[in-house]
């Protein structure tokens, strides 16, 4: 093994072992930190664009992280009472609708009397008080983590250029001077890999947003027997497509929102829309897993689709939803490291083969 490879392996282990130990000791904080770094990397070009328009980096970061989300939150608060009223109406009428429309169908197909009284008796076995207390504590913890995440993203965005230069300078200081060009090349390759991955994920989500938007819009128009070009079904379909950025949970979450919209709009008067929603989501998920993600994401990060699914599963096991979000970017960075050292190893092996392939003249006299 060449000195370059030896030093590279030792230096990589010196970074990887403390990182994994910290991830094991404080998994939630490390996942939040990695997620904040990724989000700051994505939003940094927007802040740089604001700087070109004579808007300071601190002000641009503050507007992007605090002001715009606050405006969206205010908009959600204004429409929340209307949604709440419709949900209250739905909850009041749902038991009677269920007994009239759903229970007879279930009895015909399963020969079981699964009416609303039976469901209520089953639900009464669970302690709603303890569930509510646990939900409240989880919500409080989520708010604290969200505030910490937002503050970290703001700090990174504000000092992004200085942070990148400091990391680059630190790597130059702790490695031989002859490594400077290699380190800069490796950092550029990591940035390019993450950029390709982000573009690939946005491309997949955009295709799915078009598919879900048009499909749900068609279902909504057929159910309402109208022909308008815009509807909440179209909006929720687009949102469902971009929720695909949360692998495995984003699209089902969007499907639940669409089903709630169907219940709020038509209650149980038009039953065929719910199997249609399930069919649309099943087809879209199948096409995504079998065609879009392996080809587009795998091509973007230049790895086999098996490693893509393995990274998503490992990220979910370590960090939950945030870990799933970070799985592919981390895999892209790791693939750059592995490919870099593997190429150096092949070059070293080639030099050894050329050295041993030189013929030895045994007839020469010493």
C-alpha positions as CSV (number, residue, x, y, z in Angstrom):
1,X,0.0,0.0,0.0
2,X,1.4,3.4,-1.0
3,X,2.0,6.1,1.6
4,X,-0.9,8.1,0.1
5,X,-3.3,5.2,0.6
6,X,-2.1,4.5,4.1
7,X,-2.4,8.1,5.1
8,X,-5.8,8.4,3.5
9,X,-7.1,5.3,5.3
10,X,-5.8,6.5,8.6
11,X,-7.2,10.0,8.1
12,X,-10.6,8.7,7.0
13,X,-10.8,6.4,10.1
14,X,-9.8,9.3,12.3
15,X,-12.8,11.3,11.0
16,X,-15.2,8.3,10.7
17,X,-14.7,6.7,14.1
18,X,-15.5,9.9,16.2
19,X,-18.4,10.7,13.9
20,X,-20.0,7.2,14.3
21,X,-19.3,7.3,18.1
22,X,-21.1,10.7,18.3
23,X,-23.9,9.4,16.2
24,X,-24.3,6.5,18.6
25,X,-24.2,8.7,21.7
26,X,-26.3,11.5,20.3
27,X,-28.2,10.2,17.3
28,X,-31.0,12.8,17.2
29,X,-28.6,15.8,17.4
30,X,-26.3,14.3,14.8
31,X,-29.1,13.6,12.4
32,X,-30.4,17.2,13.0
33,X,-26.9,18.6,12.3
34,X,-26.5,16.6,9.1
35,X,-29.9,17.6,8.0
36,X,-29.2,21.3,8.7
37,X,-25.9,21.0,6.7
38,X,-27.8,19.5,3.8
39,X,-30.6,22.1,3.9
40,X,-28.0,24.9,4.2
41,X,-26.1,23.5,1.2
42,X,-29.4,23.5,-0.9
43,X,-30.4,27.0,0.2
44,X,-27.0,28.6,-0.1
45,X,-27.4,29.5,-3.8
46,X,-30.6,31.4,-3.0
47,X,-28.8,33.4,-0.3
48,X,-25.9,34.1,-2.7
49,X,-28.5,35.4,-5.2
50,X,-29.8,37.7,-2.6
51,X,-26.3,39.0,-2.0
52,X,-25.9,39.9,-5.6
53,X,-29.0,42.1,-5.2
54,X,-27.3,44.0,-2.3
55,X,-29.1,42.1,0.4
56,X,-26.8,41.1,3.2
57,X,-26.2,37.4,3.8
58,X,-27.6,37.6,7.4
59,X,-30.7,39.4,6.1
60,X,-31.2,36.9,3.3
61,X,-30.8,34.0,5.6
62,X,-33.2,35.5,8.1
63,X,-35.9,36.1,5.4
64,X,-35.5,32.6,4.0
65,X,-35.5,30.7,7.3
66,X,-37.8,32.8,9.5
67,X,-39.9,35.3,7.5
68,X,-41.1,33.1,4.6
69,X,-42.1,30.1,6.9
70,X,-43.8,32.6,9.3
71,X,-45.9,33.9,6.4
72,X,-46.8,30.4,5.3
73,X,-47.7,29.5,9.0
74,X,-50.0,32.6,9.1
75,X,-51.7,31.5,6.0
76,X,-52.3,28.0,7.4
77,X,-53.7,29.5,10.6
78,X,-56.2,31.6,8.6
79,X,-57.6,28.6,6.7
80,X,-57.4,26.3,9.7
81,X,-60.8,27.3,11.2
82,X,-62.6,26.5,7.9
83,X,-60.9,23.1,7.7
84,X,-61.7,22.5,11.4
85,X,-65.4,23.2,10.8
86,X,-65.5,20.9,7.9
87,X,-63.8,18.1,9.9
88,X,-66.2,18.6,12.8
89,X,-69.1,18.2,10.3
90,X,-67.5,15.1,8.9
91,X,-66.9,13.6,12.3
92,X,-70.6,14.2,13.3
93,X,-72.0,12.6,10.2
94,X,-69.5,9.9,9.7
95,X,-71.0,7.2,12.0
96,X,-74.4,7.3,10.3
97,X,-72.7,7.4,6.8
98,X,-70.6,4.4,7.8
99,X,-73.5,2.3,8.9
100,X,-75.5,3.2,5.8
101,X,-72.8,2.8,3.2
102,X,-69.7,0.9,4.4
103,X,-71.1,-1.7,6.9
104,X,-73.5,-3.3,4.4
105,X,-70.7,-3.8,1.9
106,X,-68.5,-5.3,4.5
107,X,-71.3,-7.7,5.6
108,X,-71.9,-8.7,2.0
109,X,-68.2,-9.5,1.3
110,X,-67.1,-10.8,4.8
111,X,-70.3,-11.9,6.3
112,X,-69.4,-10.0,9.5
113,X,-71.4,-7.3,11.2
114,X,-68.7,-4.6,11.5
115,X,-71.0,-1.6,12.3
116,X,-70.0,1.6,14.0
117,X,-71.1,0.3,17.4
118,X,-68.7,-2.6,17.1
119,X,-65.8,-0.3,16.1
120,X,-66.6,2.1,19.0
121,X,-66.5,-0.9,21.4
122,X,-63.1,-1.9,20.0
123,X,-61.7,1.6,20.2
124,X,-62.9,2.0,23.8
125,X,-60.4,-0.7,24.9
126,X,-57.5,1.8,24.3
127,X,-56.6,4.4,26.8
128,X,-57.1,7.7,25.0
129,X,-55.9,9.7,28.1
130,X,-52.4,8.1,28.0
131,X,-52.3,8.4,24.2
132,X,-53.2,12.1,24.5
133,X,-50.5,12.7,27.1
134,X,-47.9,10.9,25.0
135,X,-49.0,12.8,21.9
136,X,-48.6,16.1,23.8
137,X,-45.1,15.2,25.1
138,X,-44.0,14.1,21.6
139,X,-45.4,17.4,20.1
140,X,-43.5,19.5,22.7
141,X,-40.3,17.5,21.9
142,X,-40.8,18.0,18.2
143,X,-41.2,21.8,18.6
144,X,-37.9,21.9,20.5
145,X,-36.1,19.9,17.8
146,X,-37.7,22.1,15.1
147,X,-36.5,25.3,16.8
148,X,-33.0,23.8,17.2
149,X,-32.9,22.7,13.6
150,X,-34.0,26.2,12.3
151,X,-31.4,28.0,14.4
152,X,-28.6,25.7,13.1
153,X,-29.7,26.2,9.5
154,X,-29.7,29.9,10.0
155,X,-26.2,30.0,11.5
156,X,-24.8,27.7,8.7
157,X,-26.5,29.8,6.0
158,X,-25.2,33.0,7.4
159,X,-21.6,31.7,7.7
160,X,-21.6,29.2,4.9
161,X,-18.7,30.6,2.9
162,X,-16.5,31.0,6.0
163,X,-17.5,27.5,7.2
164,X,-16.5,25.9,3.8
165,X,-13.2,27.8,3.7
166,X,-12.4,26.8,7.3
167,X,-13.0,23.1,6.6
168,X,-10.9,23.3,3.5
169,X,-8.1,25.1,5.3
170,X,-8.3,22.6,8.2
171,X,-7.9,19.7,5.7
172,X,-5.0,21.5,4.1
173,X,-3.3,22.0,7.5
174,X,-3.6,18.4,8.8
175,X,-2.5,16.7,5.5
176,X,0.7,17.0,3.5
177,X,1.0,20.0,1.2
178,X,1.1,17.6,-1.9
179,X,-2.4,16.6,-1.0
180,X,-4.0,20.1,-1.5
181,X,-5.0,19.6,-5.1
182,X,-6.3,16.1,-4.3
183,X,-8.4,17.4,-1.4
184,X,-9.9,20.2,-3.4
185,X,-10.7,17.7,-6.2
186,X,-12.3,15.4,-3.7
187,X,-14.4,18.2,-2.1
188,X,-15.5,19.3,-5.6
189,X,-16.5,15.7,-6.5
190,X,-18.5,15.4,-3.2
191,X,-20.3,18.7,-4.0
192,X,-21.0,17.5,-7.6
193,X,-22.4,14.2,-6.3
194,X,-24.8,15.9,-3.9
195,X,-25.9,18.4,-6.6
196,X,-26.6,15.5,-9.0
197,X,-28.5,13.7,-6.3
198,X,-30.7,16.7,-5.5
199,X,-31.4,17.3,-9.1
200,X,-32.3,13.7,-9.6
201,X,-34.7,13.7,-6.6
202,X,-36.3,16.9,-7.8
203,X,-36.7,15.4,-11.3
204,X,-38.4,12.2,-9.9
205,X,-40.6,14.3,-7.6
206,X,-41.6,16.6,-10.4
207,X,-42.6,13.7,-12.7
208,X,-44.7,12.2,-9.8
209,X,-46.2,15.6,-9.0
210,X,-47.5,15.8,-12.6
211,X,-48.8,12.3,-12.5
212,X,-50.5,12.5,-9.1
213,X,-51.8,16.1,-9.8
214,X,-53.5,15.1,-13.1
215,X,-54.8,11.7,-11.7
216,X,-56.3,13.2,-8.5
217,X,-57.7,16.2,-10.4
218,X,-59.4,13.8,-12.8
219,X,-60.9,11.8,-9.9
220,X,-62.1,14.9,-8.3
221,X,-63.7,16.2,-11.5
222,X,-65.4,12.9,-12.2
223,X,-66.7,12.7,-8.7
224,X,-68.1,16.3,-8.8
225,X,-69.1,16.0,-12.5
226,X,-67.5,19.3,-13.3
227,X,-64.9,20.4,-15.8
228,X,-62.9,23.1,-14.1
229,X,-59.1,23.4,-14.7
230,X,-58.2,24.0,-11.1
231,X,-59.2,22.1,-7.9
232,X,-57.9,21.2,-4.4
233,X,-57.4,17.7,-5.8
234,X,-54.8,19.0,-8.3
235,X,-53.0,20.9,-5.5
236,X,-52.9,17.9,-3.2
237,X,-51.7,15.7,-6.1
238,X,-48.8,18.1,-6.7
239,X,-48.0,18.1,-2.9
240,X,-48.1,14.3,-2.9
241,X,-45.6,14.1,-5.7
242,X,-43.1,16.3,-3.9
243,X,-43.7,14.5,-0.6
244,X,-41.9,11.7,-2.4
245,X,-38.8,13.4,-1.1
246,X,-39.7,11.5,2.1
247,X,-39.2,8.0,0.9
248,X,-41.8,5.4,1.8
249,X,-43.8,7.8,4.0
250,X,-44.4,10.9,1.9
251,X,-46.7,9.4,-0.8
252,X,-48.9,7.5,1.7
253,X,-49.2,10.7,3.7
254,X,-50.3,12.5,0.6
255,X,-52.8,9.7,-0.1
256,X,-54.3,10.1,3.4
257,X,-54.7,13.9,2.8
258,X,-56.5,13.2,-0.5
259,X,-58.8,10.7,1.2
260,X,-59.6,13.2,3.9
261,X,-60.3,15.8,1.1
262,X,-62.7,13.2,-0.5
263,X,-64.5,12.7,2.8
264,X,-64.8,16.4,3.4
265,X,-66.1,17.0,-0.1
266,X,-68.3,14.0,-0.8
267,X,-68.4,12.1,2.6
268,X,-69.3,8.5,1.7
269,X,-71.8,9.4,-1.1
270,X,-69.2,8.5,-3.8
271,X,-67.4,5.4,-2.7
272,X,-65.5,4.6,-5.9
273,X,-63.0,7.5,-5.4
274,X,-61.2,5.8,-2.5
275,X,-60.3,2.6,-4.4
276,X,-59.3,4.9,-7.3
277,X,-57.0,6.9,-5.0
278,X,-55.4,3.6,-3.7
279,X,-55.0,2.4,-7.3
280,X,-53.3,5.7,-8.4
281,X,-50.9,5.6,-5.5
282,X,-50.1,1.9,-6.0
283,X,-49.3,2.5,-9.7
284,X,-47.2,5.6,-9.0
285,X,-45.3,3.9,-6.2
286,X,-44.6,0.9,-8.4
287,X,-43.4,3.0,-11.3
288,X,-41.2,5.0,-8.9
289,X,-39.6,2.0,-7.2
290,X,-39.1,-0.1,-10.4
291,X,-38.3,2.6,-13.0
292,X,-37.8,6.2,-11.8
293,X,-35.7,5.9,-8.6
294,X,-33.3,3.1,-9.8
295,X,-32.6,4.8,-13.2
296,X,-32.6,8.5,-12.2
297,X,-31.3,8.4,-8.7
298,X,-28.9,5.5,-9.4
299,X,-27.6,7.3,-12.4
300,X,-27.2,10.5,-10.5
301,X,-25.0,9.0,-7.7
302,X,-23.6,6.3,-9.9
303,X,-24.4,3.4,-7.6
304,X,-26.5,0.2,-8.0
305,X,-30.2,0.4,-7.0
306,X,-29.6,-2.2,-4.3
307,X,-27.3,0.2,-2.4
308,X,-29.9,3.0,-2.8
309,X,-32.6,0.9,-1.0
310,X,-30.0,-0.3,1.6
311,X,-29.0,3.3,2.4
312,X,-32.7,4.3,2.8
313,X,-33.4,1.4,5.1
314,X,-30.2,2.1,7.2
315,X,-31.0,5.8,7.4
316,X,-34.5,5.0,8.6
317,X,-33.3,2.5,11.2
318,X,-30.7,5.0,12.6
319,X,-32.6,8.4,12.4
320,X,-36.2,7.8,11.5
321,X,-37.7,10.2,9.0
322,X,-34.7,12.6,9.1
323,X,-32.4,9.6,8.7
324,X,-34.4,8.6,5.6
325,X,-33.9,12.1,4.2
326,X,-30.2,12.1,4.8
327,X,-29.6,8.5,3.6
328,X,-29.0,9.2,-0.1
329,X,-26.8,12.4,0.4
330,X,-24.6,10.5,2.9
331,X,-24.5,7.5,0.4
332,X,-23.4,9.9,-2.4
333,X,-20.6,11.3,-0.3
334,X,-19.5,7.8,0.8
335,X,-19.5,6.6,-2.8
336,X,-17.2,9.4,-3.8
337,X,-14.7,8.4,-1.1
338,X,-14.9,4.7,-2.0
339,X,-14.5,5.4,-5.7
340,X,-11.6,7.7,-5.1
341,X,-9.6,5.3,-2.9
342,X,-10.5,2.4,-5.2
343,X,-9.1,4.2,-8.2
344,X,-5.9,4.9,-6.3
345,X,-5.7,1.3,-5.3
346,X,-6.1,0.1,-8.9
347,X,-3.3,2.5,-10.0
348,X,-1.1,1.1,-7.2
349,X,-1.8,-2.4,-8.3
350,X,-1.1,-1.5,-11.9
351,X,2.3,-0.1,-11.0
352,X,3.1,-3.3,-9.1
353,X,2.2,-5.5,-12.1
354,X,4.3,-3.4,-14.4
355,X,7.2,-3.6,-12.0
356,X,7.0,-7.5,-11.7
357,X,6.5,-7.8,-15.5
358,X,10.0,-6.5,-16.3
359,X,12.0,-9.6,-17.5
360,X,15.0,-10.6,-15.5
361,X,18.2,-11.5,-17.5
362,X,19.6,-14.5,-15.7
363,X,22.5,-14.8,-18.2
364,X,24.0,-11.6,-17.0
365,X,27.2,-12.2,-15.0
366,X,27.4,-10.3,-11.7
